[in-house]
Amino acid sequence: VQLVESGGGLVQPGGSLRLSCAASGFTFSTYVMSWYRQAPGKERELVATIGSASGIENYADSVKGRFTISRDNAKNTMYLQMNSLKAEDTAVYYCYCNTRNYWGQGTQVTVSS
């Protein structure tokens, strides 16, 4: 089982990034998936969740209206489109398979001028 995140990096405030999570080794399309993040010195927090067949999405209040979670089950990939980024979005972002408790290794997002 593997969850591999990519797409992180350094971006200026107000900018955008698109994270990807490539899944393998399990039936990706049947599971609810989530993005979490962990900033330095803080607990890991839930950012967004998407149902197995899309159509059902939930977001943390802090990212509503700025972030969009999506998935392509044909490609076994989940995405997080992040717009209007703020310094407080700086964190390591992880993808997570809820039912199976699988975690990716994380990708660093840094928002700074």
Helices and strands as residue ranges (DSSP letters): E 2-6, E 9-11, E 17-24, G 28-30, E 33-38, E 45-50, E 57-59, E 67-72, E 77-82, G 87-89, E 91-97, E 102-103, E 107-111
